[in-house]
Amino acid sequence: MILLANSPVLFGQVPGKAFAQGNVLNYLPAKKVTAKPGATVDSALPIELRSGYHVNSNTPSDDYLIPLRLTWDSGVLESTGFTFPKAQMEKYSFSEKPLSVYTGDFEIVTHFKAPASATPGPSTLTGKLRYQACNNTMCLPPKTLEVSLQVEIVK
């Protein structure tokens, strides 16, 4: 049986200690990005996922599963795409078919372009990382982490 975040069973019958484990997914600050106006640059966001947990990949096996999503707000760089790690197909007792998931530590690479009109100087780009962490017996409520990236536009 899989417990989904909007299930009354999850909130009504799981002991409070089930959610006391804190963040099971964290990100490490990405290295500062330096770019010239008009240039393209990549930035890797390192992700740490607690042992025993998984998150659905960015392309989950079923439509009802919550995908891993990284979005960036408008800013000095424009996101032109992402490279996600290769997902693992894992079989869990609550699913009849294998699920497309990430486990352990991994990186999401964002491809950026600095507009030709970008003003030189330091800036901070902000974004959101949305995910739902699960283990073999339950899924925690979906969560969104605020992420940031230090950017330096140079001539």
DSSP file with accessible surface (Angstrom, degrees, kcal/mol):
  #  RESIDUE AA STRUCTURE BP1 BP2  ACC     N-H-->O    O-->H-N    N-H-->O    O-->H-N    TCO  KAPPA ALPHA  PHI   PSI    X-CA   Y-CA   Z-CA
    1    1 A M              0   0  165      0, 0.0     2,-0.4     0, 0.0    93,-0.1   0.000 360.0 360.0 360.0 135.3    0.0    0.0    0.0
    2    2 A I        -     0   0   43     92,-0.2     2,-0.6    91,-0.1   136,-0.1  -0.882 360.0-147.2-105.7 137.0    1.3    3.5   -0.9
    3    3 A L        -     0   0   20     -2,-0.4   136,-0.7   134,-0.1     2,-0.2  -0.922  15.0-156.0-104.2 122.3    0.4    6.4    1.3
    4    4 A L    >   -     0   0   53     -2,-0.6     3,-1.9   134,-0.1     6,-0.3  -0.630  26.9-111.4 -97.3 158.9    0.0    9.7   -0.6
    5    5 A A  T 3  S+     0   0   14      1,-0.3     6,-0.1   135,-0.2    -1,-0.1   0.810 116.4  48.1 -60.2 -33.3    0.4   13.1    0.9
    6    6 A N  T 3  S+     0   0  139      4,-0.1    -1,-0.3     5,-0.0     3,-0.0   0.295  85.9 116.3 -93.8  14.0   -3.2   14.1    0.5
    7    7 A S    <>  -     0   0   24     -3,-1.9     4,-1.5     1,-0.1     3,-0.3  -0.654  63.2-144.1 -83.2 130.6   -4.4   10.8    2.0
    8    8 A P  H  > S+     0   0  108      0, 0.0     4,-2.5     0, 0.0     5,-0.3   0.812 101.0  63.1 -63.6 -24.0   -6.4   11.1    5.3
    9    9 A V  H  >>S+     0   0   50      2,-0.2     4,-2.2     3,-0.2     5,-0.5   0.939 101.3  50.4 -64.6 -42.5   -4.7    7.9    6.4
   10   10 A L  H  >5S+     0   0    0     -3,-0.3     4,-1.0    -6,-0.3    -1,-0.2   0.946 120.4  32.8 -62.5 -48.0   -1.2    9.5    6.2
   11   11 A F  H  <5S+     0   0  123     -4,-1.5    -1,-0.2     1,-0.2    -2,-0.2   0.829 124.0  44.6 -80.6 -29.8   -2.2   12.5    8.3
   12   12 A G  H  <5S+     0   0   63     -4,-2.5    -3,-0.2    -5,-0.2    -2,-0.2   0.745 124.6  23.7 -88.9 -22.2   -4.7   10.8   10.6
   13   13 A Q  H  <5S+     0   0  151     -4,-2.2    -3,-0.2    -5,-0.3    -2,-0.1   0.547  91.0  96.1-127.1  -7.1   -3.0    7.5   11.5
   14   14 A V  S  <<S-     0   0   30     -4,-1.0     5,-0.1    -5,-0.5    -4,-0.0  -0.736  80.7-111.0 -86.6 128.7    0.8    7.9   11.2
   15   15 A P    >   -     0   0   94      0, 0.0     3,-2.1     0, 0.0     4,-0.3  -0.209  24.4-113.8 -57.7 150.1    2.4    8.8   14.5
   16   16 A G  G >  S+     0   0   65      1,-0.3     3,-1.6     2,-0.2     4,-0.2   0.806 112.7  68.2 -55.3 -31.3    3.8   12.3   14.9
   17   17 A K  G >  S+     0   0  183      1,-0.3     3,-1.4     2,-0.2    -1,-0.3   0.737  81.9  76.0 -64.1 -20.0    7.4   10.8   15.1
   18   18 A A  G <  S+     0   0   21     -3,-2.1     3,-0.3     1,-0.3    -1,-0.3   0.794 102.4  38.9 -62.4 -25.0    7.1    9.7   11.5
   19   19 A F  G X  S+     0   0   76     -3,-1.6     3,-0.7    -4,-0.3    -1,-0.3   0.322  93.3  87.8-106.2   7.6    7.7   13.4   10.5
   20   20 A A  T <   +     0   0   79     -3,-1.4    -1,-0.2     1,-0.2    -2,-0.1   0.463  61.1  90.2 -86.4   1.1   10.3   14.2   13.1
   21   21 A Q  T 3  S-     0   0   43     -3,-0.3    -1,-0.2    -4,-0.2    -2,-0.1   0.524  84.0-141.7 -79.2  -1.5   13.2   13.1   11.1
   22   22 A G    <   -     0   0   49     -3,-0.7     2,-0.3     2,-0.0    -1,-0.2  -0.279  55.4  -5.9  75.7-164.9   13.7   16.5    9.5
   23   23 A N        -     0   0   44      1,-0.2     3,-0.1    -3,-0.1    -3,-0.0  -0.468  50.7-174.4 -66.6 127.8   14.7   17.1    5.9
   24   24 A V  S    S+     0   0    4     -2,-0.3    26,-3.2     1,-0.2     2,-0.4   0.582  77.2  49.3 -95.8 -12.2   15.5   13.9    4.1
   25   25 A L  E     +A   49   0A   0     24,-0.2     2,-0.3   108,-0.0    24,-0.2  -0.996  67.5 167.2-128.3 129.7   16.6   15.9    1.0
   26   26 A N  E     -A   48   0A  68     22,-2.5    22,-3.3    -2,-0.4     2,-0.4  -0.952  22.1-141.5-133.9 156.4   19.0   18.8    1.2
   27   27 A Y  E     -A   47   0A  59     -2,-0.3    20,-0.2    20,-0.2    -2,-0.0  -0.902  11.8-136.4-117.1 149.5   20.9   20.7   -1.4
   28   28 A L        -     0   0   75     18,-2.4    -2,-0.0    -2,-0.4     0, 0.0  -0.812  41.6 -91.4 -96.0 143.6   24.5   22.0   -1.2
   29   29 A P        -     0   0  107      0, 0.0   120,-0.1     0, 0.0     2,-0.1  -0.305  45.3-120.3 -56.3 133.6   25.0   25.6   -2.4
   30   30 A A        -     0   0   14    118,-0.6   120,-0.4     1,-0.1    15,-0.1  -0.393  35.2 -92.3 -70.8 152.8   26.1   25.5   -6.1
   31   31 A K        -     0   0  190     13,-0.4    -1,-0.1     1,-0.1    13,-0.1  -0.386  54.0 -88.7 -63.5 145.8   29.4   26.9   -7.0
   32   32 A K        -     0   0  121    117,-0.1     2,-0.5     1,-0.1   119,-0.2  -0.257  43.0-136.0 -56.4 138.0   29.3   30.6   -8.0
   33   33 A V  E     -d  151   0B   8    117,-2.7   119,-2.8    -3,-0.1     2,-0.5  -0.871  15.8-165.9-103.0 131.7   28.7   31.1  -11.7
   34   34 A T  E     +d  152   0B  78     -2,-0.5     2,-0.3   117,-0.2   119,-0.2  -0.976  18.2 164.8-116.4 129.3   30.7   33.6  -13.8
   35   35 A A  E     -d  153   0B   6    117,-2.3   119,-2.3    -2,-0.5     6,-0.1  -0.992  31.8-131.4-144.8 150.4   29.4   34.5  -17.2
   36   36 A K    >   -     0   0  126     -2,-0.3     3,-2.5   117,-0.2    78,-0.3  -0.711  49.9 -83.8 -92.8 151.1   29.9   37.2  -19.9
   37   37 A P  T 3  S+     0   0   46      0, 0.0    79,-0.3     0, 0.0    -1,-0.1  -0.297 119.3  17.5 -53.6 133.1   26.9   38.9  -21.4
   38   38 A G  T 3  S+     0   0   35     76,-1.7    78,-0.2    77,-0.4     2,-0.1   0.306 102.3 120.5  86.7  -8.1   25.6   36.7  -24.3
   39   39 A A    <   -     0   0   33     -3,-2.5    75,-3.1    76,-0.2     2,-0.3  -0.425  57.4-131.2 -88.1 162.3   27.4   33.6  -23.0
   40   40 A T  E     + B   0 113A 109     73,-0.2     2,-0.3    -2,-0.1    73,-0.2  -0.851  27.8 174.9-108.1 150.5   26.0   30.2  -22.0
   41   41 A V  E     - B   0 112A  30     71,-2.3    71,-3.3    -2,-0.3     2,-0.3  -0.987  20.7-137.2-153.0 151.1   27.0   28.5  -18.7
   42   42 A D  E     - B   0 111A  93     -2,-0.3     2,-0.4    69,-0.2    69,-0.2  -0.853  13.3-167.4-111.0 150.6   26.1   25.4  -16.7
   43   43 A S  E     - B   0 110A  10     67,-2.2    67,-3.0    -2,-0.3     2,-0.4  -0.992  10.6-146.7-139.1 130.1   25.6   25.1  -13.0
   44   44 A A  E     - B   0 109A  31     -2,-0.4   -13,-0.4    65,-0.2    65,-0.2  -0.817   3.9-155.9 -98.1 131.5   25.3   21.9  -11.0
   45   45 A L  E     - B   0 108A   3     63,-2.8    63,-1.7    -2,-0.4     2,-0.3  -0.918  17.6-142.1-104.3 106.9   23.1   21.8   -7.9
   46   46 A P  E     - B   0 107A  29      0, 0.0   -18,-2.4     0, 0.0     2,-0.4  -0.545  17.1-162.1 -73.1 131.7   24.3   19.0   -5.6
   47   47 A I  E     -AB  27 106A   2     59,-3.6    59,-2.0    -2,-0.3     2,-0.5  -0.943   8.0-161.1-116.4 136.2   21.5   17.0   -3.9
   48   48 A E  E     -AB  26 105A  78    -22,-3.3   -22,-2.5    -2,-0.4     2,-0.5  -0.979   7.8-170.2-117.0 123.8   21.9   14.8   -0.8
   49   49 A L  E     -A   25   0A   7     55,-0.6   -24,-0.2    -2,-0.5    55,-0.2  -0.967  29.0-112.0-116.4 126.6   19.1   12.3   -0.1
   50   50 A R    >   -     0   0  103    -26,-3.2     3,-1.7    -2,-0.5    54,-0.3  -0.228  42.1 -94.8 -57.8 140.3   19.0   10.4    3.2
   51   51 A S  T 3  S+     0   0  117      1,-0.2    -1,-0.1    52,-0.1     3,-0.1  -0.244 111.0  31.7 -55.5 138.9   19.7    6.7    3.0
   52   52 A G  T 3  S+     0   0   57      1,-0.3    84,-0.4    -3,-0.1     2,-0.3   0.336 103.7  94.7  93.4  -6.9   16.6    4.6    2.7
   53   53 A Y    <   -     0   0   29     -3,-1.7    51,-0.5    82,-0.1    -1,-0.3  -0.805  49.3-171.5-115.4 159.0   14.6    7.3    0.9
   54   54 A H  E     -G  134   0C   3     80,-2.7    80,-2.7    -2,-0.3     2,-0.4  -0.942  10.0-150.3-138.9 160.0   13.9    7.9   -2.8
   55   55 A V  E     -GH 133 102C   0     47,-1.9    47,-2.6    -2,-0.3    78,-0.2  -0.962  33.6-101.5-125.6 148.7   12.3   10.7   -4.8
   56   56 A N  E     - H   0 101C   5     76,-0.7    12,-0.4    10,-0.4    45,-0.3  -0.385  43.5-112.3 -62.9 148.3   10.5   10.3   -8.1
   57   57 A S        -     0   0    0     43,-2.8    11,-1.1     2,-0.2    -1,-0.1  -0.099  34.2 -94.5 -69.5 178.6   12.6   11.3  -11.1
   58   58 A N  S    S+     0   0   35      1,-0.3    -1,-0.1     9,-0.3    -2,-0.1   0.677 128.0  43.5 -70.1 -14.4   11.8   14.3  -13.2
   59   59 A T  S    S-     0   0   93     41,-0.1    -1,-0.3     8,-0.0    -2,-0.2  -0.699  90.5-162.7-128.1  77.6    9.9   11.8  -15.4
   60   60 A P        -     0   0   33      0, 0.0    41,-0.1     0, 0.0    39,-0.0  -0.139  27.4-115.4 -63.8 161.3    8.0    9.6  -13.0
   61   61 A S  S    S+     0   0   34     39,-0.2     2,-0.3    36,-0.1    40,-0.0   0.744  97.0  34.0 -67.6 -29.5    6.6    6.2  -14.0
   62   62 A D  S >  S-     0   0   39     38,-0.1     3,-1.4     1,-0.1    -1,-0.1  -0.962  78.5-123.1-131.0 151.5    2.9    7.3  -13.5
   63   63 A D  T 3  S+     0   0  173     -2,-0.3    -1,-0.1     1,-0.3    -2,-0.0   0.781 108.9  59.2 -62.0 -29.7    1.1   10.5  -13.9
   64   64 A Y  T 3  S+     0   0  123      2,-0.1    -1,-0.3    -3,-0.0     2,-0.2   0.653  85.9  96.5 -78.8 -11.0   -0.1   10.6  -10.3
   65   65 A L  S <  S-     0   0   12     -3,-1.4     0, 0.0     1,-0.1     0, 0.0  -0.528  81.4-117.3 -81.3 144.0    3.5   10.6   -8.9
   66   66 A I        -     0   0   37     -2,-0.2   -10,-0.4    66,-0.0    66,-0.3  -0.700  31.9-142.0 -84.0 117.8    5.0   13.9   -8.0
   67   67 A P        -     0   0   28      0, 0.0     2,-0.4     0, 0.0    -9,-0.3  -0.366  20.4-104.1 -77.7 157.5    8.1   14.6  -10.2
   68   68 A L        -     0   0    2    -11,-1.1     2,-0.4   -12,-0.4    63,-0.2  -0.690  48.3-174.5 -74.9 127.2   11.3   16.2   -9.0
   69   69 A R  E     -E  130   0B 120     61,-2.5    61,-2.9    -2,-0.4     2,-0.5  -0.994  19.8-170.8-133.5 133.7   11.2   19.8  -10.4
   70   70 A L  E     +E  129   0B   6     -2,-0.4     2,-0.4    59,-0.2    59,-0.2  -0.990  14.6 175.7-119.3 126.8   13.8   22.6  -10.3
   71   71 A T  E     -E  128   0B  72     57,-2.4    57,-2.5    -2,-0.5     2,-0.4  -0.972  16.4-149.2-129.9 147.7   12.6   26.0  -11.4
   72   72 A W  E     -E  127   0B  34     -2,-0.4    55,-0.3    55,-0.3     7,-0.1  -0.949  17.0-126.4-117.3 138.7   14.5   29.3  -11.5
   73   73 A D        -     0   0   65     53,-3.2     6,-0.1    -2,-0.4    53,-0.1  -0.327  45.3 -80.0 -72.0 162.5   12.9   32.8  -11.0
   74   74 A S  S    S+     0   0  130      4,-0.1     2,-0.3    51,-0.1    52,-0.2  -0.358  77.1 121.4 -61.2 140.7   13.6   35.5  -13.6
   75   75 A G  S    S-     0   0   45      2,-0.4    50,-0.1    -3,-0.1    -1,-0.0  -0.897  74.3 -40.7-172.3-156.2   16.9   37.1  -13.1
   76   76 A V  S    S+     0   0   28     -2,-0.3     2,-0.3    48,-0.1    42,-0.1   0.736 121.8  47.1 -67.8 -23.9   20.3   37.9  -14.5
   77   77 A L  S    S-     0   0    3     37,-0.2     2,-0.5    41,-0.0    -2,-0.4  -0.910  76.7-140.5-116.0 149.8   20.5   34.5  -16.1
   78   78 A E  E     -C  113   0A 106     35,-2.9    35,-2.2    -2,-0.3     2,-0.3  -0.930  19.5-127.7-109.2 126.8   17.8   32.7  -18.2
   79   79 A S  E     +C  112   0A  50     -2,-0.5    33,-0.3    33,-0.2     3,-0.1  -0.582  26.7 178.0 -71.6 128.7   17.4   28.9  -17.7
   80   80 A T  E     -     0   0A  92     31,-3.8     2,-0.3     1,-0.4    32,-0.2   0.384  59.1 -47.6-111.5  -0.3   17.5   27.2  -21.1
   81   81 A G  E     -C  111   0A  24     30,-0.9    30,-3.0     2,-0.0    -1,-0.4  -0.886  51.7-108.1 154.4 177.5   17.1   23.6  -19.8
   82   82 A F  E     -C  110   0A  68     -2,-0.3     2,-0.5    28,-0.2    28,-0.2  -0.956   5.4-149.2-136.0 153.2   18.2   21.0  -17.4
   83   83 A T  E     -C  109   0A  74     26,-2.8    26,-2.7    -2,-0.3    -2,-0.0  -0.982  22.0-168.9-122.4 114.1   20.2   17.7  -17.3
   84   84 A F        -     0   0   39     -2,-0.5    24,-0.1    24,-0.2     3,-0.1  -0.700  29.6 -99.6 -95.4 154.8   19.0   15.3  -14.7
   85   85 A P        -     0   0   38      0, 0.0     2,-0.3     0, 0.0    -1,-0.1  -0.237  51.8 -82.0 -66.2 164.3   20.9   12.2  -13.7
   86   86 A K        -     0   0  197      1,-0.1     2,-0.1   -29,-0.1     0, 0.0  -0.526  53.0-126.1 -67.0 127.7   19.9    8.9  -15.2
   87   87 A A        -     0   0   28     -2,-0.3     2,-0.4    -3,-0.1    15,-0.2  -0.400  14.6-128.0 -74.4 153.6   17.0    7.6  -13.1
   88   88 A Q  E     -I  101   0C  79     13,-3.0    13,-2.9    -2,-0.1     2,-0.8  -0.836  11.6-134.5 -99.0 140.4   17.0    4.2  -11.5
   89   89 A M  E     -I  100   0C 116     -2,-0.4     2,-0.4    11,-0.2    11,-0.2  -0.873  35.1-179.7 -95.3 108.2   14.1    1.8  -12.1
   90   90 A E  E     -I   99   0C  73      9,-2.6     9,-3.4    -2,-0.8     2,-0.5  -0.904  23.0-139.5-115.4 141.1   13.4    0.4   -8.6
   91   91 A K        -     0   0  114     -2,-0.4     2,-0.3     7,-0.3     5,-0.1  -0.848  22.3-175.0-100.4 126.9   10.8   -2.1   -7.5
   92   92 A Y    >   -     0   0   21     -2,-0.5     3,-1.8     5,-0.3    44,-0.0  -0.904  35.4-117.3-119.9 154.3    9.0   -1.4   -4.3
   93   93 A S  T 3  S+     0   0  109     -2,-0.3   -91,-0.1     1,-0.3    -1,-0.1   0.772 111.7  56.8 -62.9 -25.3    6.5   -3.6   -2.5
   94   94 A F  T 3  S+     0   0   29     42,-0.2     2,-0.4   -93,-0.1    -1,-0.3   0.502 101.9  63.6 -86.9  -3.1    3.7   -1.0   -2.8
   95   95 A S    <   -     0   0   11     -3,-1.8    -3,-0.2     1,-0.1     4,-0.1  -0.973  65.6-149.4-126.5 138.2    3.9   -0.8   -6.6
   96   96 A E  S    S+     0   0  193     -2,-0.4    -1,-0.1    -5,-0.1    -3,-0.0   0.770  87.8  39.9 -72.9 -25.8    3.2   -3.5   -9.2
   97   97 A K  S    S-     0   0   93      1,-0.1    -5,-0.3    -7,-0.0    -7,-0.1  -0.865  99.0 -88.4-123.0 158.2    5.8   -2.0  -11.6
   98   98 A P        -     0   0   57      0, 0.0     2,-0.3     0, 0.0    -7,-0.3  -0.282  42.1-134.1 -62.0 149.4    9.2   -0.5  -11.1
   99   99 A L  E     - I   0  90C   2     -9,-3.4    -9,-2.6    -4,-0.1     2,-0.8  -0.837  11.7-121.5-108.5 146.2    9.4    3.3  -10.4
  100  100 A S  E     + I   0  89C  11     -2,-0.3   -43,-2.8   -11,-0.2     2,-0.3  -0.760  55.8 152.5 -86.0 106.7   11.7    5.8  -12.0
  101  101 A V  E     -HI  56  88C   0    -13,-2.9   -13,-3.0    -2,-0.8     2,-0.4  -0.846  43.9-131.5-136.0 166.9   13.5    7.3   -8.9
  102  102 A Y  E     +H   55   0C   7    -47,-2.6   -47,-1.9    -2,-0.3     2,-0.3  -0.954  26.9 177.6-116.1 141.8   16.6    8.9   -7.6
  103  103 A T        +     0   0   48     -2,-0.4   -49,-0.1   -49,-0.2   -52,-0.1  -0.910  46.9   6.8-134.4 163.6   18.4    7.7   -4.5
  104  104 A G  S    S-     0   0   33    -51,-0.5   -55,-0.6    -2,-0.3     2,-0.4  -0.266 110.1 -21.3  68.2-149.8   21.6    8.8   -2.7
  105  105 A D  E    S+B   48   0A 115    -57,-0.2     2,-0.3   -59,-0.0   -57,-0.2  -0.784  72.3 151.4 -98.9 141.1   23.5   11.8   -3.8
  106  106 A F  E     -B   47   0A  23    -59,-2.0   -59,-3.6    -2,-0.4     2,-0.4  -0.930  32.4-121.6-156.1 175.2   23.1   13.3   -7.3
  107  107 A E  E     -B   46   0A 101     -2,-0.3     2,-0.5   -61,-0.2   -63,-0.0  -0.966   4.1-152.5-128.9 146.5   23.2   16.6   -9.2
  108  108 A I  E     -B   45   0A   0    -63,-1.7   -63,-2.8    -2,-0.4     2,-0.5  -0.982  19.6-152.1-112.9 123.7   20.8   18.5  -11.4
  109  109 A V  E     -BC  44  83A  33    -26,-2.7   -26,-2.8    -2,-0.5     2,-0.4  -0.860   5.3-158.7-100.0 128.5   22.6   20.6  -14.0
  110  110 A T  E     -BC  43  82A   1    -67,-3.0   -67,-2.2    -2,-0.5     2,-0.5  -0.895   8.5-144.8-104.9 135.3   20.9   23.8  -15.2
  111  111 A H  E     -BC  42  81A  46    -30,-3.0   -31,-3.8    -2,-0.4   -30,-0.9  -0.884  26.4-175.0 -98.1 124.5   21.9   25.3  -18.6
  112  112 A F  E     -BC  41  79A   2    -71,-3.3   -71,-2.3    -2,-0.5     2,-0.4  -0.859  19.2-155.2-119.8 157.3   21.8   29.1  -18.5
  113  113 A K  E     -BC  40  78A  88    -35,-2.2   -35,-2.9    -2,-0.3   -73,-0.2  -0.997  14.2-141.7-128.4 135.0   22.2   32.0  -20.9
  114  114 A A        -     0   0    0    -75,-3.1   -76,-1.7    -2,-0.4   -37,-0.2  -0.858  31.0-118.5 -90.7 121.1   23.3   35.4  -19.9
  115  115 A P    >   -     0   0   26      0, 0.0     3,-2.3     0, 0.0   -77,-0.4  -0.261  18.4-118.7 -57.2 149.1   21.4   38.0  -22.0
  116  116 A A  T 3  S+     0   0   87    -79,-0.3    -2,-0.0     1,-0.3   -77,-0.0   0.793 116.8  55.1 -59.3 -25.2   23.5   40.2  -24.2
  117  117 A S  T 3  S+     0   0  105      2,-0.1    -1,-0.3   -79,-0.0    -3,-0.0   0.348  77.9 136.4 -90.3   6.6   22.1   43.1  -22.2
  118  118 A A    <   -     0   0   14     -3,-2.3    -4,-0.0     1,-0.1   -42,-0.0  -0.304  54.8-127.7 -59.9 133.8   23.2   41.7  -18.8
  119  119 A T        -     0   0  113      1,-0.1    34,-0.2    36,-0.0    -1,-0.1  -0.698  26.5-111.9 -84.2 129.0   24.8   44.3  -16.5
  120  120 A P  S    S+     0   0   58      0, 0.0    34,-0.2     0, 0.0    -1,-0.1  -0.260  72.5  71.4 -59.8 144.9   28.2   43.4  -15.1
  121  121 A G  E    S- F   0 153B  20     32,-2.6    32,-2.5     2,-0.0     2,-0.1  -0.689  83.1 -50.0 136.8 174.9   28.3   42.7  -11.4
  122  122 A P  E     + F   0 152B 102      0, 0.0     2,-0.3     0, 0.0    30,-0.2  -0.482  53.8 162.9 -81.3 153.0   27.2   40.3   -8.7
  123  123 A S  E     - F   0 151B  43     28,-2.5    28,-3.1    -2,-0.1     2,-0.5  -0.969  31.4-127.6-158.4 164.5   23.7   39.0   -8.4
  124  124 A T  E     - F   0 150B  70     -2,-0.3     2,-0.4    26,-0.2    26,-0.2  -0.991  15.7-156.7-123.2 128.0   21.8   36.2   -6.7
  125  125 A L  E     - F   0 149B   3     24,-3.1    24,-2.4    -2,-0.5     2,-0.3  -0.873  14.2-159.8-100.7 134.0   19.4   33.9   -8.7
  126  126 A T  E     + F   0 148B  59     -2,-0.4   -53,-3.2    22,-0.2     2,-0.3  -0.817  18.4 152.5-114.8 157.2   16.6   32.2   -6.7
  127  127 A G  E     -EF  72 147B   0     20,-2.4    20,-2.4    -2,-0.3     2,-0.4  -0.899  33.7-104.4-161.0-170.3   14.5   29.2   -7.5
  128  128 A K  E     -EF  71 146B  75    -57,-2.5   -57,-2.4    -2,-0.3     2,-0.5  -0.994  10.4-158.6-136.8 139.0   12.6   26.3   -6.1
  129  129 A L  E     -EF  70 145B   0     16,-2.7    16,-2.9    -2,-0.4     2,-0.4  -0.974  18.1-169.3-116.2 113.6   13.2   22.6   -5.8
  130  130 A R  E     +EF  69 144B 104    -61,-2.9   -61,-2.5    -2,-0.5     2,-0.3  -0.897  19.5 141.5-109.1 136.8   10.0   20.5   -5.4
  131  131 A Y  E     - F   0 143B   7     12,-2.4    12,-2.9    -2,-0.4     2,-0.4  -0.962  41.4-134.2-158.5 168.7   10.0   16.9   -4.5
  132  132 A Q        -     0   0    7    -66,-0.3   -76,-0.7    -2,-0.3     2,-0.3  -0.962  23.4-152.4-134.3 117.7    8.3   14.1   -2.5
  133  133 A A  E     +G   55   0C   1     -2,-0.4     7,-2.8     8,-0.4     2,-0.3  -0.721  19.0 175.4 -90.5 140.7   10.5   11.8   -0.6
  134  134 A a  E     -GJ  54 139C   4    -80,-2.7   -80,-2.7    -2,-0.3     5,-0.2  -0.946  15.8-162.6-137.4 158.7    9.4    8.2    0.2
  135  135 A N        -     0   0   29      3,-2.7   -82,-0.1    -2,-0.3   -83,-0.0  -0.510  53.6 -72.8-121.6-160.5   10.7    5.1    1.8
  136  136 A N  S    S+     0   0   96    -84,-0.4   -42,-0.2    -2,-0.2   -43,-0.1   0.645 128.7  29.8 -72.6 -14.2    9.5    1.5    1.5
  137  137 A T  S    S+     0   0  100      1,-0.3     2,-0.3   -44,-0.1    -1,-0.2   0.621 121.7  10.5-121.2 -18.7    6.4    2.1    3.6
  138  138 A M        -     0   0   23   -136,-0.1    -3,-2.7  -128,-0.0     2,-0.4  -0.993  55.3-127.2-157.7 162.3    5.3    5.7    3.2
  139  139 A a  B     -J  134   0C   4   -136,-0.7    -5,-0.3    -2,-0.3    -3,-0.0  -0.952  25.6-135.4-113.4 134.8    5.6    9.0    1.4
  140  140 A L        -     0   0   18     -7,-2.8  -135,-0.2    -2,-0.4     3,-0.1  -0.428  42.7 -80.6 -77.5 161.6    6.2   12.2    3.2
  141  141 A P        -     0   0   43      0, 0.0    -8,-0.4     0, 0.0    -1,-0.2  -0.301  59.3 -90.6 -60.2 148.1    4.2   15.3    2.2
  142  142 A P        -     0   0   37      0, 0.0     2,-0.3     0, 0.0   -10,-0.2  -0.253  50.1-161.7 -56.6 149.3    5.5   17.1   -0.9
  143  143 A K  E     - F   0 131B  86    -12,-2.9   -12,-2.4    -3,-0.1     2,-0.5  -0.976  15.9-152.6-138.9 149.0    8.0   19.8   -0.1
  144  144 A T  E     - F   0 130B  58     -2,-0.3     2,-0.4   -14,-0.2   -14,-0.2  -0.992  12.6-161.0-123.8 123.3    9.5   22.8   -1.8
  145  145 A L  E     - F   0 129B  24    -16,-2.9   -16,-2.7    -2,-0.5     2,-0.4  -0.857  18.9-127.1-101.5 139.1   13.0   24.1   -1.0
  146  146 A E  E     - F   0 128B 114     -2,-0.4     2,-0.3   -18,-0.2   -18,-0.2  -0.702  32.9-171.7 -78.9 131.9   14.2   27.6   -1.8
  147  147 A V  E     - F   0 127B   3    -20,-2.4   -20,-2.4    -2,-0.4     2,-0.3  -0.874   5.3-167.5-122.8 158.5   17.5   27.4   -3.7
  148  148 A S  E     - F   0 126B  43     -2,-0.3  -118,-0.6   -22,-0.2     2,-0.4  -0.975   9.2-158.4-145.3 159.8   19.9   30.1   -4.7
  149  149 A L  E     - F   0 125B   2    -24,-2.4   -24,-3.1    -2,-0.3     2,-0.4  -0.987  18.3-134.2-141.7 125.9   22.8   30.6   -7.0
  150  150 A Q  E     - F   0 124B  95     -2,-0.4  -117,-2.7  -120,-0.4     2,-0.4  -0.685  29.9-170.7 -80.9 132.7   25.5   33.3   -6.8
  151  151 A V  E     -dF  33 123B   1    -28,-3.1   -28,-2.5    -2,-0.4     2,-0.5  -0.965  15.8-167.0-129.3 139.5   26.2   34.9  -10.2
  152  152 A E  E     -dF  34 122B  47   -119,-2.8  -117,-2.3    -2,-0.4     2,-0.6  -0.987   8.8-157.2-126.6 118.4   28.8   37.2  -11.4
  153  153 A I  E     -dF  35 121B   1    -32,-2.5   -32,-2.6    -2,-0.5     2,-0.3  -0.861  19.5-173.9 -93.5 125.1   28.4   38.9  -14.8
  154  154 A V              0   0   48   -119,-2.3    -2,-0.0    -2,-0.6  -120,-0.0  -0.869 360.0 360.0-119.7 155.1   31.8   40.0  -16.1
  155  155 A K              0   0  195     -2,-0.3   -36,-0.0  -119,-0.2  -119,-0.0  -0.391 360.0 360.0 -76.7 360.0   32.8   42.0  -19.2
